[in-house]
Amino acid sequence: MSEVVELEEAERRSRELAAILPPRISPPFTGSFIRSATLYDEYILRLTLRIFRTTGLAKAAETPGTTDELVARAGFEPARARVPVDWMLRRLGHRGILEQREVDGQSRFQLRGEVPVLDPAEILEAQRRQDASWQPSYVLAEMVAQDYPVFLRGERTGEEVLFSPSRLRLWVNFFSNDNGLYVVNNLVGAAAATELMPPAPVVVMELGGGLGSGAAALLDELRRSGRWADVREYRFTELVPFFMRRGQQALETRFPDASFLKFGALDMNLPFAGQGIAPGSVSLVYAVNTLHVARDLDFTLREIFAALAPGGRLVVSECIRTAPAQAIYIEFIFNLMETFRSPVLYPPYRPNGGFLAPEEWQGAMEAAGLIDVRIMPDIPSLRARFPHFQVGAVGATRP
Ligand SMILES: C[S@@+](CC[C@H](N)C(=O)[O-])C[C@H]1O[C@@H](n2cnc3c(N)ncnc32)[C@H](O)[C@@H]1O
């Protein structure tokens, strides 16, 4: 059964959230946002069903099997397909299309009956009527869905599917404050970073700044809250040259008076000191949805620790997993990326690739020597009532 909620119910949830969220964080979580999130979840489910039917995975699941068995039966390339197929099976299990049974510590999946045929276009139309600003997220998901079969069969890498030159425009539209889905990450991050920013003079370094939407939201918030003048330097860093150029252009156009803006390439998987970042020189390290693709999260957190001055802060805004093995809609897209699927693992705080739970962020940051870890909003206390509240900022301090 569809989990799409009508606007009236979404507005009731929005009011309930507003009563418990910190006032700085609650504004983006309107009824329209909450309904749109359920529409997008349904859209992704319908794309998933299409892939499930057309790739032979549904046929493979007519008899029970583990993820690895179903991957083999469907003739997919195991190294690439394992994580995305496991995600699809769990998502379809949650929806009741597959039966999921735990046998000897492993999940086994089996089709319950006919695979429903549900039209994604109906949902896209409902989204257009609700809030057309979510469109770039739909376009990206549809593009990815078209190439899922060749990806699963091992004929194209996920990076080729996602980042071919003709598709870069889709990312410009996706990582944008005009995209109703993405903007909330930037607003929550900007609110948290402003609240946790150390006193003046502040040297900010942003990691994976991309197309500049996270920086733009933070600069707007610093101006609004009267902290603009406290910034001595805002070092915007990024790995991918195309994103960097576009990000720089966007920020210089939008903030011509931000003379503190500096731009430089930085790969968070390599030592920062060799990339122009002096140890102890930064007061705030900021990153929006970037640290979860660090190849070795512990290494990157230790580099951040070393770059921070004593008393300096790390603030990350991230998509947060609120239950173990929860299948989050946006993973449908990012599961194609090798860096997302298969980072270096550190049980218990990095037990899998992709997004982390609040306790895992806390464990990872503390293991790197950071203290006073704070989650904004307090997702652990929200998650029983709002299991789909999956946006949060995590802050920590270098002692
Ligand atoms: C979710 S995006 C951030 C989007 C950005 N906040 C924006 O508004 O456009 C994550 C960013 O991390 C960057 N990234 C990926 N691997 C990286 C690495 N090893 N070092 C630094 N940045 C990296 C990506 O190129 C991408 O721009």
The ligand as an SDF file (V2000), in Angstrom:
LIG
                    3D

 27 29  0  0  0  0  0  0  0  0999 V2000
   26.6070   16.0090   -1.8080 C   0  0  0  0  0  0  0  0  0  0  0  0
   27.8540   16.7970   -2.7030 S   0  0  0  0  0  0  0  0  0  0  0  0
   27.9290   18.3850   -1.9510 C   0  0  0  0  0  0  0  0  0  0  0  0
   27.1080   19.3530   -2.6500 C   0  0  0  0  0  0  0  0  0  0  0  0
   27.3950   20.7670   -2.2520 C   0  0  0  0  0  0  0  0  0  0  0  0
   27.0760   21.0070   -0.8720 N   0  0  0  0  0  0  0  0  0  0  0  0
   26.6320   21.6830   -3.1770 C   0  0  0  0  0  0  0  0  0  0  0  0
   25.9090   22.5130   -2.7110 O   0  0  0  0  0  0  0  0  0  0  0  0
   26.7780   21.5600   -4.3890 O   0  0  0  0  0  0  0  0  0  0  0  0
   29.3400   16.0450   -2.1700 C   0  0  0  0  0  0  0  0  0  0  0  0
   30.5590   16.6680   -2.7480 C   0  0  0  0  0  0  0  0  0  0  0  0
   31.6950   15.9830   -2.2890 O   0  0  0  0  0  0  0  0  0  0  0  0
   32.6510   15.9970   -3.3250 C   0  0  0  0  0  0  0  0  0  0  0  0
   33.6460   14.9500   -3.1010 N   0  0  0  0  0  0  0  0  0  0  0  0
   33.5760   13.6490   -3.4200 C   0  0  0  0  0  0  0  0  0  0  0  0
   34.7020   13.0050   -3.0570 N   0  0  0  0  0  0  0  0  0  0  0  0
   35.5070   13.9450   -2.5110 C   0  0  0  0  0  0  0  0  0  0  0  0
   36.8260   13.9020   -1.9740 C   0  0  0  0  0  0  0  0  0  0  0  0
   37.5290   12.7770   -1.9410 N   0  0  0  0  0  0  0  0  0  0  0  0
   37.3410   15.0550   -1.4720 N   0  0  0  0  0  0  0  0  0  0  0  0
   36.6330   16.1930   -1.5030 C   0  0  0  0  0  0  0  0  0  0  0  0
   35.3850   16.2950   -2.0200 N   0  0  0  0  0  0  0  0  0  0  0  0
   34.8340   15.1840   -2.5220 C   0  0  0  0  0  0  0  0  0  0  0  0
   31.8180   15.7850   -4.5680 C   0  0  0  0  0  0  0  0  0  0  0  0
   32.5040   16.1790   -5.7430 O   0  0  0  0  0  0  0  0  0  0  0  0
   30.5990   16.6320   -4.2650 C   0  0  0  0  0  0  0  0  0  0  0  0
   30.7100   17.9310   -4.7440 O   0  0  0  0  0  0  0  0  0  0  0  0
  1  2  1  0
  2  3  1  0
  2 10  1  0
  3  4  1  0
  4  5  1  0
  5  6  1  0
  5  7  1  0
  7  8  2  0
  7  9  1  0
 10 11  1  0
 11 12  1  0
 11 26  1  0
 12 13  1  0
 13 14  1  0
 13 24  1  0
 14 15  1  0
 14 23  1  0
 15 16  2  0
 16 17  1  0
 17 18  1  0
 17 23  2  0
 18 19  1  0
 18 20  2  0
 20 21  1  0
 21 22  2  0
 22 23  1  0
 24 25  1  0
 24 26  1  0
 26 27  1  0
M  CHG  2   2   1   9  -1
M  END
$$$$
